[in-house]
């Protein structure tokens, strides 16, 4: 059974592998996420050259703030773009 959305799962993300609640499940997913991220970063095989973030409010502002903070880690062959639109409602 999946524990996704459980109010206490955020603590499992911080726990080292083998410790904390749901550690095996959480670290298995984190490992898959890392493998995917490394595939994206391998631009020679993935062909990915542009990443586009589409968001409004916090889903736009947060990533725009993180990108300059992590600028030293950005792959030079990948260009990041941001698209935002204010919801009139």
N, C-alpha and C positions, 0 to 999 in steps of 0.2 A: 504494500500500500504506500502511495506517495504521501509525503509529509508537506508538500508544497503549500504555501500559504499559512502554515501553522505560525502563530504569533511568536513562538520562541525560536524559530529556525535561524534568526539572525545570529544567535550565539554560536551555532554550528559552523557558520562561515568563518568565524574568527579562531576556532579551535584548531590546534595542530592535528595532522592526520593521526587517527587512532585514539583521539581524545574527544570528549564532548559528546553531546547528543547527536545521533544520526551521522556520526563521523564518516563511516564507510560510504553511505549513500551520497553525502555532500561532497566528499573528496573525489568520488567517481565522476560526478557531474563537473566539478571544477577541472578535473583532468581532461574531460572531453572538451570543455570550453577552451582550455589552453591549447589543445591540439588544433582546434578550429582556428584560433587566433594565429597560431604559427603557420597554418596553411594560407591564411589571408596575407600574412606578412611575406610569404614566399612568392613575391610578385612574378618571378620567372615562370612558375608553374600555374599560379592561380589566374594570372592575367588581370588582376584587380589593380586599377590605377587611381580610381576615385571612390571616395566614401562620402555619401550624402546623408546628413542628419536632417530629418523633417520634424519640426516640433513647434509648439506654442507654449509660451510662458516658461515654466520650470523645465519642461522637456526640451526646450531650446536653450535657455540660459545656462543650465548646468553643464551640458557638453561644451558650450562655447567658453565657459570658464575653465574647464578641465584641459582643453586642448593647449592653451598657452602654458599652463602649468606643467604639462608633460611633453613639451615641445622637444626636449632632448631625446625622447624615445620614439618620435615619429619616424616612420620609414621614409627616406627621401624620395622614393618613387611613388608614394601615395599622396594624393592631394585630398584634403578634407574640405567639404562644402557644407554650408548651413542654409536651410530654407525655412523661413518662418512667416507666418501670416497671423494677424490679430483677428480673433473670432469676434465678429460684430455683435454676437448675442452674449 
